[in-house]
Structure formats: C-alpha cells, structure tokens
Amino acid sequence: MELKVSLDNITITAYIKNRKLLALKKLVESHTAISIQTAMTDMFRASTRDGGQVVLHMEYDKIKGQAFNARPFRLEFNPNKLRSVDTEIIDTIIPYLEDISISRVDLAFDLFEVDCSEFILEKKGRPTATKEFRSDTGKLETKYLGASHSEKQIRLYNKKKEQLENGTEKEKESASQFQHWWRLEFQLRSRSVEEIFEVINTVIFKPFKFEGLSVEGQLYLLALTRDKAVWNRVSKNTRTKYKKILETYQTSDVDYLGLLKDLLKHERPRLEKQLAYYGGR
C-alpha cells in the first residue's frame, strides 16, 4: 500500500495591479505557449494546452467584475499537471496580482494497491446529499457526498478506471501499472477552503466489514450506507444507534483514515507553502 496527498484543481481570483495590466496582456498575447480564445479591451480568455488538454486557464473581465463586485481575474490549474513552462507563466503572473483569493482547492488522497470498492464513505453529523455509482456486480466505483456546486463536496472514486477511460496515453500507461488506485478527494470552495486541513475529520472512511454484528445490525448498516430512502424511514433512536456503531466499530486491522490523517499532518508544511505561494503571500 502506498499513500499520497496533493493539492488538485486550484482556482485563484484576484485584481490585476493597475501598472501591471498592460504587462499581463502582453504576456498573454505574445507567449508562444498561450492560446487566446477571446481578447477585447477590458477582457480576455486564454489557456495553455498539453496534448489538447487545458493545463492553465486564465480569464479577465473588468466589466463583469465591476457588475458583481468581484475580482475580475481568474486562474485555474492542477498543480500536479504543470509543466515547466506553465510554472514559469504562473511565477510571472503572481507578482502582477493583488488581493488574491483561493476560491477553490481540491485536497486529494491517492491510495495505491488498496481496493476501496467495499469501503464506507459517510459524513459525520448531519446528513448530506449522497450519490453513488456501482458496477454491474455491485462494487462501488464512485461516491459523492454533497452537491457538485456546494462549498464542500467529497468524492471517492476508482482513479485507475477514470484514467484508463479518460486519461492521455501517458496517464493510461501510468495507471496500468497499478492493480488498484483509488482517490479520496475533498473539493472546497469559498469559505470552506479555510477548512482544508480539518475537513478529513468530518468523514468515516473504512472497509465495510461488520461480521461481528447480528444480521439485523448488518442490514441496518447496509441501509444507512446504501439506501437513504429506506434509512430515513427508520426510527430516530435506531438511526442514532447505528450511526454511532458505524463510526466507532473497528472493521479492519488497518486504520485507513488514521493513516491519511498522519500523512496530512506530515505533509501539511509543504501544502501550506504551496497555498501561501498561490495565494500571493
């Protein structure tokens, strides 16, 4: 088993310093790696690409920013996919900006050679919108906690399958070397970005193995984790009881969530440094 944590899909918004607007426009217009989709006096939309896939997306819209009292410049990228040319562009742009805000960041945990198709992913506390997709044999492939456009969404999915189906040839080759590759991902927007190092404490994540419980107990837990419509018809006291069991019952000799927390603690200084840089601090 190998574990990895990284920042993924960062979006920053900012104002462009008045004396740097022309320099930024010149960079966008003249850099050989940047393709311009739209260019007008008070707005532009441009990107860099690698094999047809967007690596950096940048846009500026002064009029829209004024209308919505919002930062007019936006930059989106995945730090794990940046090439040296993309890093150089970001390094050039950051000093041109002010009042920078990280409006979205994904915290991604990769689990290699761990089969998470029979794992539990549930949110502690109040229930949230849940959606999941399973294979024809009933194996979990993707699970979402929270709506896609909410401030906080949590995803567990078969990263190997996703890469083999949607990745570049290089990504497919990389994914093929693993028997299992799963990702637990926390997508945070707006104010939730501040919770990036605490959000992992809000979930239950472990194998679904409750053989020590009665058949009745196992059926309740199946309803809790797989059929919310049935679960919501259970009495409040019973729901409270089995939510507690779900959280506290040791289902494996390996504390997977504990390992992820330890990894995050170890890697936090590096991740904080990244966030501080992209946030202009």
C-alpha positions in Angstrom: 0.0 0.0 0.0 1.2 3.5 -0.9 -0.5 6.7 0.0 -0.1 10.2 -1.5 -1.6 13.6 -0.7 -1.6 16.6 -3.0 -3.4 19.8 -3.9 -5.5 19.5 -7.0 -7.5 21.9 -9.3 -6.7 25.2 -7.7 -8.7 28.3 -8.7 -7.4 31.8 -7.7 -9.2 35.1 -8.2 -7.5 38.5 -8.0 -7.3 42.1 -9.1 -4.5 43.0 -11.5 -2.3 45.8 -10.3 -3.0 48.9 -12.4 0.6 49.3 -13.6 0.8 45.6 -14.5 -2.3 45.2 -16.7 -0.5 46.0 -19.9 2.4 43.7 -19.0 -0.1 40.8 -18.3 -1.9 41.4 -21.6 1.4 41.5 -23.4 2.4 38.2 -21.8 -0.9 36.6 -22.8 -0.7 37.9 -26.4 3.0 37.1 -27.0 3.8 33.9 -25.1 4.2 31.0 -27.5 2.6 28.5 -25.1 -0.6 30.6 -24.5 -3.6 30.3 -26.8 -6.1 33.2 -26.8 -9.8 32.3 -27.1 -11.1 35.9 -26.6 -9.4 39.2 -26.5 -11.0 42.7 -26.1 -10.1 45.9 -24.4 -11.4 45.0 -21.0 -11.4 41.2 -21.1 -9.5 38.2 -22.4 -9.7 34.4 -22.1 -6.7 32.3 -22.7 -5.1 28.9 -21.9 -2.1 26.7 -22.3 -2.6 23.1 -23.5 -0.7 19.8 -23.4 -1.8 17.3 -25.9 -5.2 19.0 -26.4 -5.9 19.2 -22.6 -6.0 22.6 -20.9 -3.3 23.0 -18.3 -3.7 26.7 -17.3 -6.9 28.6 -17.9 -6.9 32.3 -17.3 -9.5 35.0 -17.9 -10.0 38.6 -17.1 -13.3 40.5 -17.3 -13.3 44.0 -15.9 -16.9 44.8 -16.7 -18.3 41.6 -15.1 -16.1 42.1 -12.1 -17.5 45.6 -11.6 -21.0 44.4 -12.1 -20.8 41.7 -9.5 -18.3 43.5 -7.2 -15.9 40.6 -7.7 -12.3 40.1 -8.5 -12.0 40.3 -12.3 -9.0 37.9 -12.9 -9.3 34.2 -12.6 -6.6 31.5 -13.0 -7.3 27.7 -12.8 -4.9 24.8 -12.9 -3.9 21.5 -11.5 -0.5 21.8 -9.7 0.2 18.1 -10.4 0.0 18.6 -14.2 2.0 21.8 -14.5 5.0 21.7 -16.9 8.0 23.9 -16.5 6.5 26.4 -19.0 3.3 26.6 -17.0 5.1 27.1 -13.8 7.1 29.9 -15.4 3.9 31.6 -16.5 2.4 31.4 -13.0 5.6 32.7 -11.5 5.4 35.7 -13.8 1.7 36.4 -13.2 1.5 36.1 -9.4 3.5 39.4 -8.8 1.2 41.2 -11.2 -1.8 40.4 -8.9 -3.2 41.8 -5.7 -5.9 40.9 -3.2 -5.5 37.3 -4.3 -8.0 34.7 -3.0 -8.0 31.0 -3.4 -11.7 30.4 -4.4 -11.3 26.6 -4.9 -8.9 23.9 -4.0 -9.2 20.1 -4.1 -7.3 18.1 -1.4 -6.6 14.7 -3.0 -5.6 11.5 -1.2 -4.4 8.7 -3.6 -4.5 5.1 -2.3 -2.4 2.7 -4.3 -2.9 -1.1 -4.2 -5.9 -0.7 -1.9 -9.3 -1.8 -3.2 -11.9 0.7 -1.9 -14.8 -0.8 -3.8 -16.2 -2.2 -0.5 -15.3 0.9 1.7 -17.6 3.1 3.6 -17.6 6.8 2.9 -20.0 8.7 5.1 -20.2 12.2 6.6 -20.3 12.6 10.3 -23.0 14.7 11.9 -25.9 16.0 9.8 -26.8 14.1 6.6 -25.8 15.5 3.3 -26.8 14.8 -0.4 -25.3 11.5 -1.4 -24.9 9.9 -4.9 -23.1 6.8 -5.8 -22.4 4.6 -8.9 -21.8 0.9 -8.7 -20.7 -1.7 -11.2 -23.0 -4.5 -12.5 -21.6 -6.7 -9.7 -22.5 -4.1 -7.1 -18.9 -2.9 -6.5 -18.6 0.8 -5.7 -17.0 2.9 -8.5 -17.8 6.5 -7.4 -19.4 8.1 -4.4 -20.3 11.8 -3.8 -21.1 13.5 -0.5 -22.5 16.9 -1.1 -23.8 18.7 -4.3 -21.4 19.4 -7.1 -21.6 23.2 -6.8 -21.8 23.4 -3.0 -19.0 24.9 -0.9 -17.9 21.4 0.1 -18.1 18.1 -1.9 -16.3 14.9 -1.0 -15.6 12.2 -3.6 -14.3 8.6 -3.6 -13.7 7.1 -6.9 -11.8 4.5 -8.8 -8.9 6.6 -10.2 -7.4 3.8 -12.2 -10.7 3.3 -14.1 -11.1 7.0 -14.6 -7.6 7.4 -16.0 -7.9 4.4 -18.3 -11.2 5.7 -19.7 -10.4 9.5 -19.9 -6.7 10.0 -19.5 -4.0 10.7 -22.0 -1.9 7.9 -23.3 0.8 8.7 -20.8 -1.8 8.7 -18.0 -3.2 5.4 -19.1 0.2 3.9 -19.1 0.9 5.2 -15.6 -2.5 3.9 -14.3 -1.9 0.4 -15.8 1.0 -0.3 -13.5 -1.3 -0.5 -10.5 -3.8 -3.3 -9.7 -5.8 -0.7 -7.6 -5.7 3.1 -7.5 -8.4 5.0 -5.6 -8.8 8.6 -4.8 -10.5 10.3 -1.8 -11.0 13.9 -2.8 -12.2 17.0 -0.9 -13.4 19.8 -3.2 -13.6 23.0 -1.2 -14.9 26.4 -2.4 -15.1 29.9 -0.9 -15.1 29.9 2.9 -14.6 26.1 3.0 -11.0 26.5 1.7 -10.1 27.5 5.2 -11.1 24.1 6.4 -8.7 22.2 4.2 -6.6 20.7 7.0 -9.6 19.8 9.1 -12.1 18.5 6.6 -10.8 15.0 6.8 -12.1 14.8 10.3 -15.6 15.1 9.1 -15.8 11.7 7.4 -16.0 8.0 8.2 -13.8 6.0 5.8 -13.1 2.3 6.3 -13.9 -1.2 4.9 -17.5 -2.4 5.2 -16.8 -5.5 7.4 -19.3 -6.0 10.2 -19.3 -9.8 10.5 -19.2 -9.5 14.3 -22.7 -7.9 14.4 -26.0 -9.6 14.1 -27.6 -10.0 10.7 -30.2 -7.4 11.7 -27.4 -4.9 12.6 -25.6 -5.5 9.3 -28.9 -4.9 7.4 -29.4 -1.6 9.2 -25.8 -0.5 8.3 -26.4 -1.5 4.6 -29.5 0.7 4.6 -27.5 3.5 6.2 -24.7 3.4 3.7 -26.5 2.3 0.5 -30.2 3.2 0.6 -31.0 6.6 2.2 -34.7 6.3 1.2 -35.1 3.2 3.4 -32.8 4.6 6.1 -34.8 7.7 6.5 -37.9 5.6 7.4 -36.0 4.1 10.4 -36.8 5.5 13.8 -34.6 8.3 15.1 -33.3 6.3 18.1 -32.3 3.4 15.8 -30.6 5.8 13.4 -28.6 7.4 16.2 -27.6 4.0 17.5 -26.3 2.7 14.2 -24.6 5.9 13.2 -22.6 5.6 16.3 -21.8 1.9 15.5 -20.7 2.9 12.0 -18.3 5.5 13.3 -16.8 3.5 16.2 -16.8 -0.1 15.1 -13.3 -1.4 14.1 -13.8 -3.1 10.7 -10.1 -3.6 9.9 -6.7 -4.1 11.5 -5.6 -1.1 9.3 -6.9 2.3 10.3 -7.0 3.8 6.8 -8.4 7.1 7.9 -5.8 7.4 10.6 -3.1 6.8 8.1 -4.4 9.5 5.9 -4.6 11.9 8.8 -0.9 11.1 9.7 0.1 11.7 6.1 -1.7 15.0 6.0 0.0 16.1 9.3 3.4 15.2 7.8 2.8 16.9 4.5 1.0 19.9 5.9 4.0 22.3 5.9 4.6 21.6 2.2 1.0 22.0 1.3 0.7 25.2 3.3 3.7 26.6 1.5 2.0 25.9 -1.9 -1.2 27.6 -0.7 0.7 30.6 0.6 2.5 31.0 -2.7 -0.6 30.7 -4.9 -2.4 33.0 -2.6 0.3 35.6 -3.1 1.6 35.5 0.5 
